[in-house]
């Protein structure tokens, strides 16, 4: 089962769970991802040990998609 999570003050919140074989769950995850992107969050998936890739669409085969706010700095 794949998960879409948002990093927040509790550590993280699960926004959606899906399997590629469940179109309704995939669509719910796509909708949740788009809503978070509109709120200014970034979507990240692991691209190997110690590496992550920014995505703009739900990678249905990914085990974990993490939503996080951009890092601000000066």
C-alpha positions in Angstrom: 0.0 0.0 0.0 1.4 3.4 -1.0 1.0 6.5 1.1 0.8 10.3 0.6 1.9 12.1 3.7 2.4 15.7 4.8 5.2 16.7 7.1 3.7 18.8 9.9 3.9 19.7 13.6 2.9 16.1 14.6 5.7 14.6 12.5 3.4 13.7 9.6 -0.2 13.2 8.6 -1.4 10.6 6.2 -3.4 12.2 3.4 -4.1 9.2 1.2 -3.3 5.5 0.7 -3.7 3.6 -2.5 -2.8 0.6 -4.6 -2.4 0.9 -8.4 -5.2 -1.7 -8.8 -7.7 0.6 -7.0 -8.7 3.5 -9.4 -10.9 5.2 -6.8 -8.1 5.3 -4.2 -5.6 6.5 -6.9 -8.0 9.3 -7.9 -8.4 10.3 -4.2 -4.6 10.5 -3.8 -4.3 12.6 -7.0 -6.9 15.0 -5.7 -5.1 15.2 -2.3 -1.7 15.8 -3.9 -3.1 18.5 -6.1 -4.7 20.2 -3.1 -1.4 20.2 -1.2 0.5 21.6 -4.3 -2.0 24.4 -4.5 -1.4 25.2 -0.8 2.3 25.6 -1.6 3.6 22.2 -0.6 6.3 20.3 -2.6 5.9 16.6 -3.4 9.0 14.5 -3.0 9.8 10.8 -3.7 12.9 8.8 -2.9 15.2 8.3 -5.9 17.7 6.2 -4.1 19.5 6.1 -0.8 20.0 9.7 0.4 18.3 11.2 -2.7 14.8 12.6 -3.4 13.1 13.9 -6.5 10.5 16.7 -6.7 7.4 15.5 -8.6 4.3 17.4 -9.8 2.1 14.4 -10.5 1.4 11.4 -8.4 3.8 8.6 -9.1 1.3 5.7 -8.7 4.0 3.1 -8.2 5.9 5.0 -5.5 5.6 3.5 -2.0 5.8 6.9 -0.3 5.1 10.5 -1.5 6.1 13.2 1.1 4.5 16.7 1.0 6.6 19.4 2.6 6.9 23.2 2.6 9.8 24.8 0.8 12.7 25.7 3.0 13.0 29.5 3.5 16.2 31.3 4.1 18.0 34.5 3.6 
